[in-house]
Amino acid sequence: MKNLFAVAVLLGSSMLVAHSAIAADAVVEKPLAVSVTRAFENLIFDRPIVVTHANDGSNRVFVAEQEGVIKAFENDPDVEEASVFLDIDERCRYRDNNNEEGLLGFCFHPKFKDNGQVFAYYTTASEEHTSFVSRFTLSKDDPNTVDPETEEVLLKIPQPFWNHNGGTIAFGPDRFLYIGLGDGGSGNDPDRNGQNLATLLGTILRIDIESKDDGKLYAIPKDNPFVDHVVSKRKGQTVMAQPEIYAYGLRNVWRMAFDRETGKLWAGDVGQALWEEINIIEKGGNYGWNIREAKHWFRPDGNDVKTAELIDPVWEYHHDIGKSITGGLVYRGTEVPELVGKYVYGDYVTGLLWALEHDGSKTVGNYALHQTGDKLPIMSFGDDEAGEVYFTTTFGQLYKFKSGK
């Protein structure tokens, strides 16, 4: 175990102290001269959970609302109206007392400009606690909207509980679709899904949506790490790993994103008892849940697992600082030079914001970002076509970053 050290972050005028398991001499901790400001002040959304772009040269911004509506608008700070791009509200189940369900993920096909395909991850209203990963296509009558009747359900994933559904979907540089799934919910991972390769839960999946295997509406990439992997053999029965799995040992990835320059996949994994964590996802990686929470033993009988098999987070923070990480993305815009190459993230409960600096092999800095003075419940992060980063709040606003305090 590396030395513990105190991490100080500012929240208004008070000072909160927590501990990290990163060596004290390895990381620079200080505030950056970066602040936040409202973006698109004339627009308010209903639980905005995804901010993204189509990468089609249109410079439009798209916001997915958790109840099942996706809206589009011009990337103009004075824009006054957003139009409906896709409406699956009636197919999507969201309830305030089950607020980790609903429309949780949305992304564009890398060749959207040519094929008009988009993808969504949502909780279906047709079955209790069931997630769909679906493909939709632009309307033939209106190229500015998606036709809900074109839906093709690629994956149907039963969820034992209403929470820990993950939900981020994103295309990697390899043009495969990556899907972040939680451990199935409740608390403590009661079914131990995080360490069970025979289930899709507690994992990040990777599928090929351009091809089809027998019995599937997609194909398994041949280099996925658990293809033909035997989980166990008991009483003449062989249990195989789910071949869609790319990485596992995750509690509830909220959210994940590829660095558009390096191609690395970053993920914020929400903790339970004491620790929040940030991971860089590797093929075949085991990130420890529920044996560990971040770098710390969680399960009493977890010491039978070789620690060398578990991948450490690149950063963690204690619940004295924040209680629910909202994973962000690496800033690759131009308006805020101080953030270039840094992973911007926040905490849902405290509204704190940081920028993490990683040199490719280790974390070298974690910088507090100037706050608005409000404790904003940060729901999600996203970017526009130019790489400028936005974050959303449960109050419905979008914010962006600017140089200076």
N, C-alpha and C positions, 0 to 999 in steps of 0.2 A: 504494500500500500504506500502510495506517495504521501509526502507531508501534507497535512491539512493547513489551509491558510484562510485568513479572513478576506472576504470579498465585500467591498463597500459599494453601494449604489445609492443614488439620490432619488428620493421620492418627495417632491416639493422641497420643503426645508428640513425634512427629517432624514436621518441616516439609518438604513437597515443593514444589518450584518448577517452574513451566512457563511457557510463553508463549502469549499469545493475540494475535490480530490486531485486537482491539477497542481503541480509543483509551483510554489510561490514565485520562484525565480524564472519561470517559463513564460509568464503571461503579464502583459502590461494592462493595468486597469485604470482608466481615467475617462472623464466625459469627453465627447467630441463636440465641436462647435457646429452641431446640426440640430435643427428643430423641425417641427411638423406644422403643417398648415392644411386647412380644408381644401379639398379638391372638388371641382364641379359643385360649387356651393348651392346651385339652384336645384340639385337633384337629391332626393331622399329615397332610400330603398328599404324594403322589408326584409330584415335579416340577410344582408348581402354576404354571401359565403364564398363566392369565387369572383376574382377580377382577372380578366385575361384579354387577349387580342387574337385576331385570326391569322396574323402573319401573312396577310394578303395584299399589303400595300394600301389598304383603305384607311389606316390609322384610326379605326374605330376601337372603342372600348366596350367590353361586354361584362355585365354583372349578373351572376346567378343568385336568385333569391331562394332561401331555404324551403319555402312553401311550394316551389316548382315552376317559377317563371324566370326566364332569362331575358335580359334587356340589353339593347345596343344603343350607342350614342356616339356622336362625333367627339373626338379628343380636343375639345375646345373648353377652356375654363369657364366660359360664359354660356355653355350649352344649357338650354332650358327644358328640354324634353328628351326622354328615352323611349324608344319604341320596343314593342314586344318582339323578340327574336324567336323564342320557343316557349310554348305554354303547355306544361304537363301537370298543372296544378291538380286536376281531378285524378290523375294516376298516382300522385305522390302523397305519401302520408307524412304529415308533420303535425305534432301536438305540442303545446307549450310545456306540458308535463313529461313529454318524451322528446326533449329538444336536441337529442343527438341523432334523430332520424330526419328524413326529408331529402331534398335535393342537396347532395353533399359534394359532388364533383362534376366538372364540365371541362371539356377540352376540344380543340379542333384537330382534325386530321392534318398531318404535315403537308398534304397536298390539297387542302381545303379549297384553294382557289380554283383547282381543276375539277375536283369531285364533289364538293359541297357537303362533305361528311363531317358530322360532329358526334361527340360521345358524352354520355351522362351516366352518373352513378347516383341512384336514388332509392329510397325506401318505397316499395310499392304499396298502394292501398288495397291491392287485390289479395294479399296474403299477409298474415301477421308476422312482423319482424323479419322481413325478407328484402334483401338488397338486389337490385337489378343493375347490370352494366349493359347499356344499350347504345346502338348506333342509330342515328337519324340522318336524314338528307334534306337539303334545301328544297323548298317548294318549287314545283315546276311553273307555278303561276306567279310567284313573287320571290325573286332571288334575295330579298332582304329578310325572309323569314324561313324557318324550318317547319316542314310538314310533320306534325306529330304522328300521322298515320303511316309514316315510313319506318316506324320503330322496328328494330330487330334486336331482340334480347339476346345478348351474347352469353351472359353469365347470370345465373340465379343463385344467390347465396343466402341460405337460411341463417338467421342470427338468433341465438338463444335468448338474448335480452335486448332492450331498446337502446342501450348505451354502447359505446366503444365500437362504432361502425367505421371509423377511419373515413374513407370516402374520396381522397384525392386520386384523380386519374391524370396521367400525363404521358406524352410520348417522349421517349428517350432519343438520343442522337442516333440510335440504331433503328429508329422508326417502329419499335415495338411499343405496345401499350403497357404501362406500369400502373398497378392498382394497389392502393394502400388499404389494408383491412385491419380493424381492431381485433382484440382477442375474444370478442363475442359478448363482453359486458359483465354486468354485476360488479363484484369486487374480488380482488385477490386471484383472478383467473381461476374460478372454481373447477372448470373442466380441463385446466392445464393445456389450453390450446396453444399457448405461446411456444411450447417446446414439443409440439406434436406435428410432425411433418405429414401426418395422414389427414389433417384438416387444412382448409384454406385460411382459417382464422389466425390472427396474430402474425400476419405475413405481409410481404409485398409481392404481388404477382407480376408476371411478365408474359404477355401473349402476343401472337402474330395475328393481326386482324386482316391481313391480306390473303391468307390461305385458310384452308379448313382441313382438320383431321377428321377421321371417321367418327361420327356421332357428336361432333362439335361444330359450332359456327365460327371457330377460330382454330389456329394451329399452335402447337407448343414449339417454341424455338428449340432447335436441336441441341444448343449449348446451354439450355437451362440447367442449373446445377443439380437438380434432384430427379432428372429423367431416369427411369428404371432404378431408382434408389429403394432398397428394401428397408422398411422401418423396423419390422420385427417378423419373427417366425415362431408361431405358437400352435401346438397341437395340429400340425399339418396345414395351418393357415398362414399365408404370407400377406403381410400388410405393406402396401407400397406407399411411397410418398406421393403427394399431389404434384404432378410434373409442372404445374403453372408456377410453383413457388420459386421466387428469386432470392429472397432473404426472409428470416423469421426471428422469433424471440422478441416480438414487438407488442406493446400493450395497446396503444391507440395513437397511431401516427396522425398528428394534426399540426401542420400540413407538410407536404413534401414538394420539392421542386428541383429541376435540373439547372445547374449553372450553364448558361447559354454559351460560355466561353470554354470551360474545361470539360463539360459533360458530366461532372460529378453529381450524384443524387444526394441531396441534403434532406434530412427528415427531423422534425421535432416530435419526440415521443412523450406523451403526457404521463406523468408519474402518478403514484397513488399515495403513499404514506409520507415521504419526505423529499423526494428528488425529482426534478425535471431534467430532461436530457436532449442533446442534439447529436445526431449520428450522421456520418457519411456512409451511405449504403454500399456494401460490396456484394458481388455475386456469391451466393452461398453463405453469407454471413449470418451468425447467430448473435443477436443483440441482448440475450440474457434473460428476458422476462419469461416466467415469473421466478426464476432462480435469483435474479438480481433486479434491483431497481437502480437504473444508471450503473454506478460502480459498486453498489452496496448490496450485500446479501439480503435477500428478502424472504425466501422460502426456507423454513427451518431445516428441511431435508435436502437442501440444494447443494450441499458441499460434496455430493458424490459426483458432481460434474467437473471435468477438468477446466480450470479457469482459462487455459490457453485456447479453448474452443470458443470462448466468448469475446466478442469485439467490444472494446471500451467506447463510450461516447467521446466525442471530441470536446464536449463541454457539458457541464451539469450545474444546476443551482438548487439551493435548498429552499424549502417552503417558508423559511423566514423571509425570503425575498419575493417569491411568487409561487402560485399554487397550480397553475395550468398553462403550460407553454403553448404559444401559437407559433408554429414554425413558419419561417419566411422564405427568403430566397437571396441569392447573391446578387448584389447591385451591379448592373452593367450599363447604367445610364450615363449621362454626361452632365446633368444639371447640378449634381452634388459630388464634386471630386473627392471629398473626404470619405465617401462610402464605397468608392469603386473597388471591387474585388472582395468586399466584406459581406458576410452573411447577416442580413437584417432580420431580426425576430423580436417577439414581444411576449408578454404574459397576459392572459385573458382576465385574470382576477385583479391584478394590481394596475394594469395599464402601462407598466414599464416597458421601455424599448431599449434594445441594444444592437450593436454591430460587432460581430465576431470575426476576428482575423485569423485565417489559417494559412500557413505557408506551403501547404501541399503535403506536409508530413506531420505537422503538429500545430496546435493553437498557440498563437503568439500574442493575441490581444483580445480583450472584450471591453467594448467602449459603451458607456451609458450615453443615450441620446436625450437631448433636452425635451422635457415634457410640455404639454399644453397647460398643465395645472389641473386638468381634469383626470379623474381615474377612468380612462376609457376602456371598456371591455372589448379587447381586440379580438375579432373573430377570425380574420384571414388576411393574407398578403397576396399580392399579384403584381403583374407589370404590364406595361403597354408595349407597343411594337418597338419603341425606341429604347426600352429597357428601364424606363422610369418606374419606381416602385410605389405602390399604393397599399394602404391597409384599410380594413373595414371595421366597423363597430356594430354592436347590437342596436345602437340608436339609429342606424341606417345611413350614416355619413361615410364618405370616403375621405381619406387624408393622404398627403404625400409629404416628401421631405424637402428641406431647403437648407442651404448653407447659412450658418450664423445662428445666434440665439435670439 
